[in-house]
Amino acid sequence: MLPEQYKEILSYESLQYLNGFLRTQIGKECLVAMDFGSGNTVSRFGYLVGVGLNYLLLQDPCSNEILACDFYSVRLVEFLGKRCPIDLNIQD
């Protein structure tokens, strides 16, 4: 019933979905902000190590613990790029 131009079959692997895009970022450092309850926002930092249909897996850089994040509570995923070195030569 759909016109020809709309017959593309989309899967969760497709970049049309956030899950598909996040899978291309596995192994990168990221900051994930999640909402819990009424206005409670929690942020977690780590390496993205897995993406499922309804969850993200973050690995803590210090303890190597894995955190499973509910995909539906995720509000923001920020991928961290190259960080600038800190210049400790502060002059007055």
All heavy atoms as an XYZ file, in Angstrom:
732
protein
N       0.803     -1.188      0.000
C       0.000      0.000      0.000
C       0.859      1.270      0.000
O       0.356      2.331     -0.310
C      -0.941      0.023      1.188
C      -1.958     -1.090      1.192
S      -3.143     -0.847      2.515
C      -4.531     -0.340      1.544
N       2.134      1.137      0.372
C       3.009      2.310      0.399
C       3.570      2.606     -0.977
O       3.823      1.692     -1.768
C       4.179      2.069      1.356
C       3.852      2.032      2.840
C       5.084      1.642      3.632
C       3.337      3.368      3.309
N       3.796      3.869     -1.287
C       4.466      4.208     -2.543
C       5.887      3.636     -2.556
O       6.470      3.368     -1.505
C       4.505      5.745     -2.532
C       3.504      6.157     -1.516
C       3.379      5.039     -0.542
N       6.459      3.448     -3.734
C       7.776      2.827     -3.902
C       8.848      3.485     -3.034
O       9.681      2.817     -2.455
C       8.223      2.892     -5.371
C       7.787      1.742     -6.217
C       8.162      0.387     -5.662
O       9.341      0.144     -5.334
O       7.261     -0.454     -5.558
N       8.854      4.817     -2.947
C       9.920      5.507     -2.218
C       9.865      5.264     -0.703
O      10.805      5.578      0.007
C       9.919      7.013     -2.504
C       8.670      7.742     -2.063
C       7.640      7.870     -3.155
O       7.581      7.057     -4.075
N       6.793      8.897     -3.070
N       8.793      4.662     -0.188
C       8.665      4.398      1.239
C       8.783      2.913      1.575
O       8.455      2.509      2.670
C       7.333      4.939      1.764
C       7.232      6.434      1.696
C       6.455      7.042      0.716
C       7.920      7.238      2.586
C       6.358      8.423      0.635
C       7.836      8.610      2.514
C       7.053      9.195      1.536
O       6.975     10.563      1.462
N       9.259      2.111      0.658
C       9.309      0.670      0.897
C      10.610      0.204      1.531
O      10.849     -0.977      1.649
C       9.053     -0.086     -0.403
C       7.619      0.086     -0.851
C       7.196     -0.980     -1.775
C       5.726     -0.722     -2.083
N       5.040     -1.834     -2.552
N      11.467      1.146      1.961
C      12.713      0.771      2.633
C      12.380      0.099      3.960
O      11.552      0.583      4.731
C      13.565      2.011      2.894
C      14.837      1.720      3.646
C      15.610      2.989      3.982
O      15.174      4.080      3.605
O      16.654      2.859      4.630
N      13.021     -1.021      4.226
C      12.809     -1.736      5.483
C      13.862     -1.261      6.471
O      15.058     -1.338      6.203
C      12.905     -3.257      5.279
C      11.791     -3.719      4.340
C      12.828     -3.973      6.623
C      11.879     -5.157      3.931
N      13.413     -0.734      7.606
C      14.329     -0.241      8.628
C      14.449     -1.266      9.739
O      13.468     -1.850     10.170
C      13.827      1.087      9.201
C      13.767      2.259      8.230
C      13.182      3.480      8.923
C      15.133      2.570      7.681
N      15.663     -1.479     10.193
C      15.896     -2.346     11.335
C      16.620     -1.538     12.403
O      17.071     -0.426     12.162
C      16.744     -3.553     10.924
O      18.074     -3.152     10.692
N      16.771     -2.115     13.576
C      17.460     -1.416     14.654
C      18.948     -1.263     14.366
O      19.633     -0.525     15.049
C      17.235     -2.134     15.983
C      15.830     -1.956     16.485
C      14.913     -2.977     16.428
C      15.435     -0.729     16.999
C      13.619     -2.803     16.884
C      14.138     -0.540     17.454
C      13.242     -1.570     17.394
O      11.964     -1.387     17.840
N      19.460     -1.945     13.366
C      20.847     -1.785     12.940
C      21.010     -0.546     12.069
O      22.107     -0.065     11.858
C      21.302     -3.018     12.147
C      21.221     -4.318     12.923
C      22.247     -4.401     14.026
O      23.352     -3.864     13.858
O      21.926     -4.990     15.068
N      19.919     -0.018     11.559
C      19.946      1.111     10.643
C      20.360      2.384     11.369
O      20.033      2.599     12.537
C      18.550      1.300     10.035
O      18.489      2.514      9.325
N      21.064      3.241     10.670
C      21.453      4.529     11.237
C      20.264      5.466     11.389
O      20.389      6.550     11.946
C      22.541      5.180     10.382
C      23.879      4.444     10.367
C      24.861      5.165      9.477
C      24.435      4.281     11.756
N      19.093      5.067     10.904
C      17.880      5.856     11.087
C      17.418      5.829     12.545
O      16.625      6.666     12.957
C      16.747      5.334     10.197
C      17.020      5.453      8.728
C      16.996      6.903      8.251
O      16.434      7.776      8.899
N      17.624      7.153      7.133
N      17.903      4.853     13.322
C      17.562      4.726     14.729
C      18.788      5.058     15.569
O      19.919      4.824     15.166
C      17.106      3.305     15.058
C      15.756      2.964     14.483
C      15.654      2.189     13.331
C      14.598      3.418     15.086
C      14.417      1.881     12.800
C      13.355      3.111     14.559
C      13.270      2.346     13.421
O      12.059      2.052     12.907
N      18.539      5.575     16.781
C      19.640      5.912     17.680
C      20.466      4.680     18.024
O      21.689      4.758     18.111
C      19.092      6.570     18.956
C      20.138      7.073     19.939
C      21.084      8.086     19.292
C      19.463      7.685     21.152
N      19.816      3.538     18.175
C      20.555      2.303     18.480
C      21.610      2.027     17.417
O      22.738      1.656     17.737
C      19.618      1.090     18.537
C      18.498      1.248     19.489
O      17.707      2.179     19.357
N      18.406      0.366     20.451
N      21.244      2.170     16.154
C      22.176      1.916     15.056
C      23.346      2.876     15.078
O      24.496      2.476     14.882
N      23.082      4.160     15.325
C      24.171      5.125     15.409
C      25.080      4.833     16.590
O      26.306      4.860     16.466
C      23.635      6.555     15.524
C      24.716      7.531     15.866
C      25.666      7.887     14.915
C      24.818      8.063     17.136
C      26.690      8.770     15.232
C      25.831      8.941     17.456
C      26.775      9.290     16.505
N      24.485      4.549     17.759
C      25.304      4.291     18.943
C      26.223      3.093     18.746
O      27.337      3.071     19.263
C      24.420      4.096     20.174
C      23.708      5.357     20.668
C      22.767      5.016     21.820
C      24.690      6.431     21.072
N      25.781      2.115     17.981
C      26.650      0.959     17.711
C      27.903      1.356     16.936
O      28.920      0.700     17.037
C      25.874     -0.108     16.949
C      24.933     -0.868     17.821
C      24.323     -2.064     17.085
N      23.402     -2.746     17.957
C      22.087     -2.604     17.919
N      21.535     -1.826     17.019
N      21.322     -3.245     18.770
N      27.844      2.446     16.183
C      29.032      2.909     15.458
C      30.012      3.617     16.387
O      31.133      3.889     15.994
C      28.663      3.868     14.301
O      28.165      5.103     14.840
C      27.653      3.246     13.367
N      29.581      3.909     17.619
C      30.416      4.639     18.574
C      30.958      3.756     19.696
O      31.553      4.262     20.650
C      29.615      5.794     19.179
C      29.034      6.755     18.163
C      30.106      7.415     17.321
O      31.028      8.021     17.844
N      29.994      7.289     16.008
N      30.768      2.454     19.606
C      31.241      1.545     20.657
C      32.745      1.678     20.816
O      33.492      1.733     19.844
C      30.820      0.090     20.339
C      29.313     -0.045     20.549
C      31.581     -0.914     21.203
C      28.740     -1.396     20.205
N      33.177      1.768     22.072
C      34.584      1.913     22.411
C      34.975      3.340     22.739
O      36.061      3.579     23.263
N      34.104      4.285     22.487
C      34.418      5.695     22.745
C      33.974      6.109     24.144
O      33.041      5.555     24.704
C      33.743      6.591     21.707
C      34.300      6.383     20.324
C      33.735      7.389     19.365
C      34.345      7.188     17.976
N      33.847      8.166     17.027
N      34.670      7.117     24.677
C      34.286      7.690     25.957
C      33.023      8.515     25.776
O      32.893      9.232     24.787
C      35.370      8.625     26.488
C      36.613      7.940     26.979
C      37.591      8.972     27.508
O      38.092      9.759     26.694
O      37.841      8.974     28.724
N      32.113      8.422     26.734
C      30.900      9.217     26.624
C      30.349      9.556     27.995
O      30.697      8.949     29.006
C      29.851      8.507     25.778
S      29.261      6.954     26.427
N      29.501     10.547     27.994
C      28.768     10.976     29.172
C      27.296     10.772     28.852
O      26.801     11.289     27.851
C      29.057     12.443     29.472
C      28.368     13.038     30.681
C      28.930     12.408     31.949
C      28.575     14.538     30.704
N      26.607     10.004     29.682
C      25.197      9.688     29.460
C      24.375     10.330     30.568
O      24.649     10.115     31.749
C      24.964      8.160     29.441
C      23.497      7.828     29.287
C      25.772      7.513     28.336
N      23.392     11.155     30.184
C      22.472     11.757     31.144
C      21.153     11.011     31.070
O      20.630     10.770     29.987
C      22.268     13.234     30.829
N      20.618     10.635     32.246
C      19.381      9.867     32.317
C      18.417     10.521     33.293
O      18.845     11.102     34.290
C      19.687      8.442     32.788
C      20.571      7.668     31.843
S      21.172      6.135     32.574
C      22.484      6.747     33.607
N      17.119     10.426     33.007
C      16.064     10.920     33.891
C      15.490      9.768     34.688
O      15.204      8.702     34.138
C      14.926     11.556     33.094
C      15.253     12.948     32.621
O      16.200     13.559     33.157
O      14.561     13.437     31.716
N      15.315     10.006     35.997
C      14.678      9.023     36.862
C      13.621      9.725     37.677
O      13.892     10.713     38.351
C      15.688      8.362     37.808
C      16.670      7.485     37.088
C      17.962      7.922     36.849
C      16.298      6.234     36.655
C      18.858      7.117     36.191
C      17.193      5.421     35.991
C      18.477      5.866     35.755
N      12.414      9.243     37.627
C      11.343      9.833     38.415
C      10.962     11.212     37.914
O      11.003     11.498     36.726
N      10.615     12.075     38.841
C      10.158     13.416     38.473
C      11.309     14.416     38.580
O      11.552     14.980     39.634
C       8.994     13.837     39.359
O       9.409     13.786     40.711
N      12.014     14.583     37.500
C      13.056     15.602     37.445
C      14.407     15.210     38.007
O      15.288     16.048     38.123
N      14.597     13.966     38.389
C      15.901     13.524     38.876
C      16.768     13.099     37.702
O      16.483     12.115     37.041
C      15.750     12.354     39.851
C      14.996     12.744     41.096
O      15.048     13.884     41.521
N      14.286     11.800     41.681
N      17.831     13.866     37.451
C      18.736     13.556     36.354
C      20.054     13.049     36.919
O      20.602     13.639     37.847
C      18.990     14.803     35.488
O      17.730     15.273     34.988
C      19.897     14.487     34.323
N      20.542     11.958     36.355
C      21.806     11.359     36.763
C      22.699     11.274     35.539
O      22.240     10.902     34.460
C      21.574      9.944     37.349
C      22.875      9.274     37.691
C      20.662     10.008     38.553
N      23.969     11.617     35.698
C      24.928     11.505     34.600
C      25.965     10.447     34.945
O      26.410     10.359     36.094
C      25.630     12.843     34.354
O      24.710     13.799     33.914
N      26.344      9.681     33.951
C      27.367      8.652     34.120
C      28.390      8.782     33.001
O      28.052      9.016     31.842
C      26.763      7.241     34.088
C      25.870      6.942     35.248
C      26.684      6.821     36.539
N      25.867      6.417     37.627
C      25.483      7.212     38.613
N      25.817      8.473     38.605
N      24.741      6.756     39.599
N      29.658      8.585     33.354
C      30.774      8.670     32.421
C      31.370      7.288     32.257
O      31.465      6.522     33.207
C      31.826      9.639     32.986
C      33.117      9.623     32.246
C      33.243     10.275     31.036
C      34.213      8.957     32.755
C      34.437     10.261     30.342
C      35.415      8.934     32.070
C      35.515      9.593     30.865
N      31.777      6.948     31.038
C      32.427      5.666     30.818
C      32.623      5.399     29.343
O      32.406      6.265     28.489
N      33.069      4.196     29.046
C      33.248      3.760     27.662
C      32.002      2.998     27.231
O      31.530      2.119     27.951
C      34.467      2.848     27.537
C      35.762      3.582     27.749
C      36.404      3.558     28.983
C      36.344      4.308     26.712
C      37.593      4.239     29.174
C      37.535      4.990     26.899
C      38.141      4.953     28.139
O      39.311      5.634     28.331
N      31.491      3.343     26.074
C      30.342      2.621     25.527
C      30.836      1.263     25.035
O      31.686      1.190     24.156
C      29.722      3.413     24.375
C      28.460      2.836     23.755
C      27.323      2.811     24.774
C      28.052      3.633     22.538
N      30.334      0.196     25.651
C      30.807     -1.141     25.285
C      29.720     -2.016     24.665
O      30.019     -3.089     24.151
C      31.460     -1.878     26.488
C      32.729     -1.176     26.913
C      30.489     -2.014     27.649
N      28.464     -1.566     24.708
C      27.400     -2.365     24.104
C      26.120     -1.573     23.968
O      25.855     -0.664     24.747
N      25.336     -1.936     22.948
C      24.041     -1.306     22.708
C      23.053     -2.403     22.330
O      23.280     -3.145     21.384
C      24.111     -0.266     21.563
C      22.749      0.363     21.323
C      25.157      0.802     21.844
N      21.974     -2.486     23.090
C      20.911     -3.434     22.774
C      19.690     -2.692     22.276
O      19.747     -1.500     21.996
N      18.585     -3.392     22.180
C      17.348     -2.743     21.738
C      16.833     -1.757     22.773
O      16.250     -0.740     22.427
C      16.268     -3.786     21.455
C      16.493     -4.648     20.225
C      15.360     -5.654     20.083
C      16.606     -3.795     18.986
N      17.041     -2.044     24.060
C      16.505     -1.160     25.093
C      17.507     -0.859     26.209
O      17.125     -0.533     27.317
C      15.218     -1.738     25.682
C      15.445     -3.059     26.362
O      16.523     -3.634     26.291
N      14.426     -3.556     27.032
N      18.804     -0.964     25.934
C      19.802     -0.660     26.956
C      21.133     -0.230     26.319
O      21.392     -0.487     25.148
C      20.049     -1.860     27.866
C      20.644     -3.048     27.156
C      22.022     -3.194     27.035
C      19.834     -4.019     26.589
C      22.575     -4.277     26.374
C      20.374     -5.101     25.930
C      21.748     -5.224     25.822
O      22.284     -6.296     25.156
N      21.923      0.466     27.134
C      23.307      0.809     26.793
C      24.190      0.216     27.867
O      23.797      0.143     29.036
C      23.526      2.327     26.826
C      22.654      3.230     25.992
C      23.025      4.685     26.273
C      22.822      2.933     24.540
N      25.395     -0.177     27.509
C      26.355     -0.669     28.494
C      27.536      0.286     28.551
O      28.176      0.553     27.523
C      26.840     -2.077     28.126
C      25.790     -3.173     28.097
C      26.420     -4.484     27.653
C      25.127     -3.329     29.448
N      27.810      0.798     29.756
C      28.952      1.681     29.973
C      29.948      0.980     30.882
O      29.561      0.389     31.891
C      28.525      2.980     30.652
C      27.728      3.977     29.860
C      27.431      5.202     30.731
C      28.468      4.403     28.620
N      31.225      1.087     30.547
C      32.276      0.514     31.386
C      33.001      1.650     32.093
O      33.488      2.583     31.449
C      33.256     -0.298     30.554
C      34.300     -0.990     31.401
C      35.173     -1.903     30.569
O      35.358     -1.685     29.384
N      35.700     -2.918     31.189
N      33.060      1.561     33.416
C      33.751      2.567     34.213
C      35.246      2.515     33.909
O      35.842      1.439     33.913
C      33.505      2.301     35.704
C      34.087      3.378     36.566
O      35.290      3.275     36.901
O      33.358      4.326     36.893
N      35.879      3.675     33.625
C      37.287      3.671     33.249
C      38.228      3.281     34.384
O      39.351      2.828     34.126
C      37.555      5.104     32.781
C      36.466      5.921     33.358
C      35.295      5.012     33.563
N      37.814      3.432     35.642
C      38.700      3.114     36.769
C      38.496      1.693     37.286
O      39.454      0.952     37.471
C      38.477      4.113     37.900
S      38.898      5.798     37.453
N      37.248      1.322     37.530
C      36.974      0.028     38.154
C      36.653     -1.075     37.149
O      36.568     -2.240     37.527
C      35.798      0.155     39.119
O      34.608      0.438     38.402
N      36.439     -0.711     35.879
C      36.037     -1.650     34.829
C      34.658     -2.267     35.062
O      34.287     -3.216     34.380
C      37.076     -2.752     34.600
C      38.302     -2.222     33.905
O      38.230     -1.246     33.167
N      39.437     -2.844     34.157
N      33.898     -1.751     36.024
C      32.539     -2.243     36.249
C      31.662     -1.847     35.070
O      31.869     -0.814     34.437
C      31.959     -1.657     37.532
C      32.637     -2.173     38.776
C      32.098     -1.526     40.040
O      31.394     -0.499     39.940
O      32.372     -2.067     41.116
N      30.677     -2.680     34.771
C      29.748     -2.425     33.673
C      28.430     -1.910     34.247
O      27.877     -2.494     35.180
C      29.484     -3.714     32.862
C      30.789     -4.295     32.308
C      28.471     -3.454     31.751
C      31.442     -3.475     31.240
N      27.929     -0.822     33.679
C      26.653     -0.243     34.072
C      25.680     -0.413     32.918
O      25.965     -0.006     31.788
C      26.823      1.245     34.393
C      25.562      2.033     34.693
C      24.949      1.580     36.019
C      25.872      3.522     34.735
N      24.524     -1.027     33.188
C      23.485     -1.163     32.177
C      22.505     -0.009     32.351
O      21.955      0.188     33.433
C      22.759     -2.496     32.329
N      22.323      0.780     31.297
C      21.445      1.952     31.331
C      20.187      1.668     30.525
O      20.277      1.242     29.379
C      22.150      3.168     30.719
S      23.755      3.539     31.421
N      19.045      1.934     31.119
C      17.763      1.775     30.438
C      17.685      2.778     29.292
O      17.798      3.985     29.503
C      16.627      2.001     31.431
C      15.267      1.994     30.788
O      15.062      1.212     29.834
O      14.404      2.770     31.233
N      17.510      2.283     28.079
C      17.528      3.140     26.889
C      16.445      4.218     26.938
O      16.641      5.323     26.457
C      17.343      2.267     25.644
C      17.712      2.943     24.372
C      19.035      3.083     24.006
C      16.743      3.442     23.527
C      19.385      3.714     22.827
C      17.072      4.072     22.341
C      18.411      4.202     21.995
N      15.305      3.927     27.565
C      14.187      4.858     27.561
C      14.348      5.988     28.578
O      13.633      6.975     28.527
C      12.868      4.111     27.756
C      12.686      3.081     26.673
C      12.862      1.729     26.930
C      12.403      3.469     25.364
C      12.728      0.787     25.920
C      12.272      2.532     24.355
C      12.439      1.193     24.640
O      12.317      0.264     23.639
N      15.284      5.852     29.503
C      15.552      6.941     30.446
C      16.710      7.817     29.970
O      16.946      8.879     30.525
C      15.851      6.384     31.838
O      17.053      5.647     31.821
N      17.421      7.396     28.933
C      18.549      8.169     28.412
C      18.020      9.416     27.718
O      17.135      9.345     26.867
C      19.397      7.318     27.436
C      20.438      8.170     26.727
C      20.054      6.177     28.181
N      18.553     10.564     28.095
C      18.143     11.833     27.504
C      19.234     12.434     26.634
O      18.955     13.185     25.714
C      17.762     12.836     28.592
C      16.554     12.424     29.376
C      15.323     12.437     28.468
N      14.186     11.813     29.130
C      13.632     10.686     28.733
N      14.095     10.027     27.706
N      12.597     10.198     29.361
N      20.482     12.124     26.926
C      21.592     12.741     26.215
C      22.782     11.800     26.243
O      23.080     11.212     27.289
C      21.972     14.065     26.896
C      23.229     14.753     26.408
C      22.950     15.449     25.084
C      23.713     15.749     27.429
N      23.439     11.634     25.112
C      24.694     10.892     25.053
C      25.705     11.821     24.399
O      25.542     12.213     23.245
C      24.575      9.581     24.245
C      25.907      8.846     24.222
C      23.486      8.688     24.816
N      26.724     12.189     25.161
C      27.759     13.087     24.657
C      29.052     12.294     24.504
O      29.552     11.722     25.469
C      27.980     14.240     25.634
C      29.046     15.200     25.203
C      29.247     16.335     26.193
O      28.538     16.381     27.220
O      30.118     17.170     25.936
N      29.557     12.239     23.270
C      30.807     11.532     23.018
C      31.953     12.512     23.154
O      31.930     13.599     22.571
C      30.793     10.873     21.635
C      29.807      9.755     21.579
C      28.540      9.963     21.076
C      30.129      8.517     22.078
C      27.606      8.949     21.063
C      29.201      7.487     22.078
C      27.944      7.703     21.558
N      32.925     12.127     23.952
C      34.027     13.019     24.269
C      35.138     12.855     23.241
O      35.542     11.745     22.928
C      34.533     12.736     25.679
C      33.432     12.760     26.751
C      33.979     12.313     28.081
C      32.824     14.137     26.855
N      35.609     13.956     22.746
C      36.683     13.934     21.760
C      38.035     14.107     22.424
O      38.212     13.861     23.620
N      38.963     14.568     21.653
C      40.312     14.805     22.151
C      40.266     15.931     23.171
O      39.662     16.973     22.946
C      41.224     15.195     20.987
C      42.642     15.394     21.367
C      43.472     15.737     20.146
C      44.889     16.035     20.530
N      45.685     16.467     19.380
N      40.893     15.720     24.301
C      40.891     16.727     25.352
C      42.141     17.581     25.259
O      43.224     17.099     24.938
C      40.821     16.065     26.710
C      39.548     15.291     26.868
C      39.386     14.803     28.260
N      38.379     13.748     28.260
C      38.272     12.871     29.197
N      39.070     12.890     30.212
N      37.344     11.945     29.129
N      41.970     18.858     25.544
C      43.102     19.785     25.525
C      43.964     19.556     26.761
O      43.442     19.326     27.850
C      42.615     21.226     25.515
S      41.636     21.637     24.068
N      45.292     19.634     26.609
C      46.158     19.486     27.787
C      45.983     20.687     28.717
O      45.728     21.800     28.268
C      47.566     19.435     27.199
C      47.447     20.075     25.862
C      46.046     19.828     25.392
N      46.090     20.432     29.996
C      45.963     21.500     30.981
C      47.282     22.250     31.073
O      48.339     21.662     31.230
C      45.587     20.915     32.369
C      44.255     20.197     32.277
C      45.570     21.995     33.427
C      43.880     19.443     33.504
N      47.215     23.580     30.978
C      48.396     24.416     31.093
C      48.485     24.880     32.553
O      47.707     25.707     32.998
C      48.297     25.620     30.153
C      49.559     26.476     30.168
O      50.564     26.056     30.789
O      49.509     27.551     29.576
N      49.437     24.306     33.292
C      49.578     24.635     34.708
C      50.514     25.823     34.937
O      50.778     26.181     36.073
C      50.071     23.419     35.484
C      49.102     22.233     35.484
C      49.709     21.050     36.217
C      47.778     22.612     36.089
N      51.029     26.429     33.876
C      51.892     27.604     34.003
C      51.046     28.861     34.061
O      50.969     29.637     33.129
C      52.879     27.677     32.829
C      53.835     26.522     32.827
O      54.218     26.047     33.874
N      54.204     26.053     31.645
N      50.400     29.052     35.211
C      49.517     30.201     35.382
C      50.361     31.395     35.813
O      51.134     31.329     36.756
C      48.432     29.912     36.435
C      47.606     28.701     35.985
C      47.567     31.129     36.677
C      46.645     28.207     37.025
N      50.194     32.483     35.088
C      50.933     33.695     35.409
C      49.955     34.790     35.791
O      48.888     34.914     35.210
C      51.772     34.139     34.208
C      52.805     33.088     33.835
C      53.593     33.504     32.606
O      53.372     34.570     32.051
N      54.518     32.662     32.198
N      50.347     35.601     36.772
C      49.483     36.711     37.209
C      49.629     37.890     36.303
O      50.532     38.253     35.746
C      49.804     37.123     38.652
C      49.412     35.986     39.604
O      48.457     35.277     39.316
O      50.094     35.865     40.641
